[in-house]
């Protein structure tokens, strides 16, 4: 079951807008190029289906790691 995930961004007046950050269907992937930079504890909203255990950016990263162990683009590169 596919699901799009977003995060709520509020302006100075407290008015919120939702920005899509990830998509799950046969695996999970970030669809926003900056989403992986958000703190792991950032809450995400399932926009068009149920969250099925995904509630934060950290949860998205865990699902990506399980389905694609080579996806390490959000980790610190060791030199």
N, CA, C and O of each residue as an XYZ file, in Angstrom:
316
protein
N       0.846     -1.162      0.000
C       0.000      0.000      0.000
C       0.897      1.231      0.000
O       1.757      1.380      0.868
N       0.695      2.112     -0.975
C       1.552      3.292     -1.088
C       1.069      4.408     -0.163
O      -0.123      4.551      0.109
N       2.025      5.179      0.301
C       1.735      6.304      1.189
C       2.726      7.422      0.916
O       3.918      7.175      0.735
N       2.234      8.634      0.887
C       3.084      9.819      0.814
C       3.156     10.417      2.209
O       2.143     10.526      2.900
N       4.366     10.805      2.623
C       4.571     11.395      3.940
C       4.989     12.854      3.787
O       5.711     13.210      2.856
N       4.526     13.694      4.715
C       4.884     15.101      4.694
C       5.212     15.602      6.082
O       4.957     14.931      7.082
N       5.780     16.791      6.126
C       6.032     17.466      7.398
C       5.311     18.801      7.358
O       5.196     19.430      6.305
N       4.823     19.228      8.527
C       4.133     20.513      8.607
C       5.148     21.616      8.883
O       5.954     21.529      9.810
N       5.088     22.637      8.069
C       5.953     23.805      8.217
C       5.055     24.980      8.582
O       4.120     25.302      7.849
N       5.339     25.620      9.714
C       4.530     26.764     10.153
C       5.323     28.054      9.976
O       6.526     28.108     10.235
N       4.620     29.090      9.529
C       5.271     30.392      9.409
C       5.194     31.143     10.736
O       4.712     30.600     11.730
N       5.660     32.366     10.755
C       5.693     33.154     11.990
C       4.305     33.405     12.584
O       4.175     33.637     13.785
N       3.272     33.359     11.742
C       1.905     33.580     12.210
C       1.246     32.290     12.697
O       0.088     32.307     13.115
N       1.970     31.178     12.646
C       1.423     29.904     13.093
C       0.600     29.181     12.047
O      -0.002     28.145     12.329
N       0.572     29.726     10.841
C      -0.177     29.088      9.759
C       0.708     28.000      9.146
O       1.853     28.252      8.771
N       0.159     26.791      9.051
C       0.949     25.665      8.596
C       0.708     25.285      7.158
O      -0.367     25.517      6.605
N       1.722     24.700      6.565
C       1.652     24.143      5.225
C       2.363     22.796      5.288
O       3.305     22.635      6.064
N       1.933     21.838      4.497
C       2.556     20.516      4.515
C       3.426     20.355      3.281
O       2.989     20.614      2.159
N       4.666     19.923      3.500
C       5.609     19.682      2.421
C       5.831     18.176      2.335
O       6.165     17.544      3.337
N       5.650     17.598      1.156
C       5.873     16.165      0.962
C       7.364     15.858      1.044
O       8.186     16.559      0.454
N       7.704     14.797      1.787
C       9.116     14.475      1.987
C       9.489     13.051      1.584
O      10.648     12.799      1.255
N       8.543     12.115      1.601
C       8.885     10.722      1.304
C       7.695      9.995      0.701
O       6.546     10.406      0.861
N       7.995      8.904      0.002
C       6.962      8.087     -0.625
C       7.299      6.619     -0.393
O       8.444      6.195     -0.555
N       6.265      5.843     -0.007
C       6.455      4.400      0.216
C       5.567      3.643     -0.772
O       4.350      3.826     -0.807
N       6.205      2.794     -1.568
C       5.534      1.860     -2.465
C       6.621      0.934     -2.990
O       7.498      1.366     -3.738
N       6.568     -0.324     -2.605
C       7.661     -1.247     -2.956
C       8.997     -0.679     -2.486
O       9.956     -0.618     -3.256
N       9.056     -0.274     -1.252
C      10.235      0.373     -0.682
C       9.896      1.813     -0.321
O       8.784      2.282     -0.565
N      10.856      2.495      0.255
C      10.656      3.882      0.697
C      11.752      4.728      0.086
O      12.884      4.273     -0.079
N      11.408      5.975     -0.253
C      12.426      6.902     -0.759
C      12.038      8.322     -0.387
O      10.857      8.648     -0.271
N      13.055      9.166     -0.201
C      12.809     10.585      0.007
C      12.474     11.201     -1.344
O      13.110     10.879     -2.347
N      11.490     12.075     -1.379
C      11.129     12.763     -2.614
C      11.460     14.248     -2.543
O      11.266     14.980     -3.513
N      11.954     14.683     -1.407
C      12.405     16.056     -1.231
C      13.909     15.990     -0.994
O      14.349     15.275     -0.094
N      14.714     16.715     -1.776
C      16.168     16.586     -1.666
C      16.757     17.048     -0.333
O      17.914     16.745     -0.041
N      15.993     17.769      0.473
C      16.497     18.247      1.762
C      15.927     17.479      2.948
O      16.352     17.705      4.081
N      14.988     16.591      2.720
C      14.283     15.907      3.811
C      15.215     15.117      4.715
O      15.006     15.074      5.928
N      16.236     14.493      4.150
C      17.143     13.678      4.971
C      17.958     14.520      5.948
O      18.576     13.976      6.862
N      17.967     15.841      5.767
C      18.704     16.735      6.664
C      17.904     17.112      7.911
O      18.460     17.667      8.859
N      16.606     16.815      7.915
C      15.781     17.114      9.086
C      16.184     16.214     10.250
O      16.637     15.091     10.029
N      16.026     16.686     11.482
C      16.330     15.847     12.641
C      15.486     14.575     12.628
O      14.328     14.596     12.211
N      16.070     13.476     13.083
C      15.374     12.183     13.087
C      14.056     12.231     13.848
O      13.136     11.481     13.524
N      13.946     13.098     14.852
C      12.727     13.140     15.656
C      11.622     14.015     15.042
O      10.564     14.186     15.649
N      11.859     14.568     13.847
C      10.845     15.377     13.176
C       9.631     14.512     12.833
O       9.762     13.477     12.179
N       8.453     14.943     13.279
C       7.232     14.189     13.029
C       6.832     14.283     11.560
O       6.955     15.339     10.939
N       6.348     13.163     11.009
C       5.836     13.154      9.648
C       4.355     12.793      9.674
O       3.875     12.164     10.618
N       3.648     13.190      8.644
C       2.211     12.957      8.533
C       1.975     12.059      7.326
O       2.457     12.349      6.231
N       1.239     10.971      7.519
C       0.835     10.127      6.396
C      -0.304     10.852      5.681
O      -1.368     11.061      6.265
N      -0.090     11.233      4.431
C      -1.035     12.108      3.743
C      -2.169     11.373      3.044
O      -3.283     11.893      2.975
N      -1.917     10.190      2.532
C      -2.946      9.559      1.719
C      -3.187      8.084      2.059
O      -3.779      7.351      1.267
N      -2.734      7.661      3.219
C      -2.946      6.299      3.673
C      -2.574      6.222      5.151
O      -2.374      7.254      5.791
N      -2.480      5.027      5.693
C      -2.102      4.887      7.099
C      -0.580      4.897      7.235
O       0.120      4.514      6.298
N      -0.057      5.328      8.383
C       1.397      5.429      8.538
C       2.114      4.085      8.663
O       3.299      3.994      8.340
N       1.434      3.055      9.119
C       2.017      1.714      9.273
C       3.379      1.752      9.966
O       4.351      1.179      9.474
N       3.439      2.432     11.112
C       4.655      2.439     11.920
C       5.653      3.524     11.591
O       6.711      3.582     12.218
N       5.361      4.385     10.635
C       6.273      5.474     10.266
C       5.702      6.777     10.816
O       4.658      7.253     10.370
N       6.412      7.342     11.795
C       5.930      8.552     12.461
C       6.953      9.694     12.471
O       6.607     10.833     12.782
N       8.210      9.389     12.131
C       9.265     10.400     12.172
C      10.207     10.239     10.970
O      10.163      9.233     10.261
N      11.044     11.236     10.762
C      12.081     11.147      9.730
C      12.997      9.955     10.026
O      13.428      9.254      9.111
N      13.288      9.733     11.307
C      14.121      8.583     11.694
C      13.489      7.260     11.289
O      14.189      6.342     10.862
N      12.171      7.156     11.420
C      11.468      5.940     10.987
C      11.627      5.737      9.480
O      11.826      4.612      9.022
N      11.539      6.818      8.715
C      11.711      6.726      7.264
C      13.106      6.217      6.935
O      13.264      5.343      6.082
N      14.113      6.755      7.602
C      15.492      6.309      7.364
C      15.660      4.828      7.684
O      16.353      4.112      6.962
N      15.028      4.365      8.768
C      15.107      2.945      9.133
C      14.490      2.067      8.054
O      15.052      1.033      7.695
N      13.340      2.474      7.537
C      12.687      1.688      6.478
C      13.558      1.672      5.227
O      13.697      0.631      4.584
N      14.145      2.815      4.875
C      15.027      2.865      3.708
C      16.210      1.936      3.908
O      16.567      1.196      2.991
N      16.832      1.956      5.090
C      17.974      1.077      5.367
C      17.610     -0.393      5.230
O      18.407     -1.186      4.729
N      16.397     -0.768      5.675
C      15.971     -2.167      5.600
C      15.744     -2.605      4.167
O      16.035     -3.748      3.814
N      15.224     -1.705      3.332
C      14.919     -2.080      1.956
C      16.081     -1.818      1.009
O      16.161     -2.444     -0.047
N      16.988     -0.903      1.364
C      18.155     -0.603      0.530
C      19.352     -0.327      1.429
O      19.620      0.824      1.773
N      20.077     -1.381      1.811
C      21.198     -1.227      2.748
C      22.316     -0.302      2.247
O      23.150      0.130      3.044
N      22.349      0.006      0.957
C      23.391      0.892      0.435
C      23.001      2.365      0.530
O      23.817      3.232      0.217
N      21.793      2.662      0.947
C      21.322      4.052      1.044
C      21.886      4.694      2.296
O      21.291      4.603      3.370
N      23.018      5.333      2.162
C      23.688      5.930      3.312
C      23.909      7.423      3.121
O      24.807      7.989      3.744
N      23.134      8.062      2.296
C      23.392      9.458      1.954
C      23.137     10.435      3.077
O      23.524     11.598      2.961
N      22.496     10.017      4.172
C      22.238     10.953      5.272
C      23.240     10.774      6.412
O      23.201     11.523      7.389
N      24.112      9.816      6.302
C      25.087      9.583      7.367
C      26.338     10.414      7.128
O      26.607     10.853      6.010
N      27.087     10.620      8.185
C      28.364     11.319      8.069
C      29.343     10.433      7.322
O      29.516      9.257      7.644
N      29.971     11.009      6.332
C      30.934     10.252      5.543
C      32.219     10.124      6.331
O      32.754     11.121      6.817
N      32.723      8.899      6.466
C      33.979      8.666      7.170
C      35.119      8.774      6.160
O      35.060      8.200      5.073
N      36.157      9.521      6.539
C      37.283      9.711      5.633
C      38.485      8.936      6.114
O      39.538      8.972      5.478
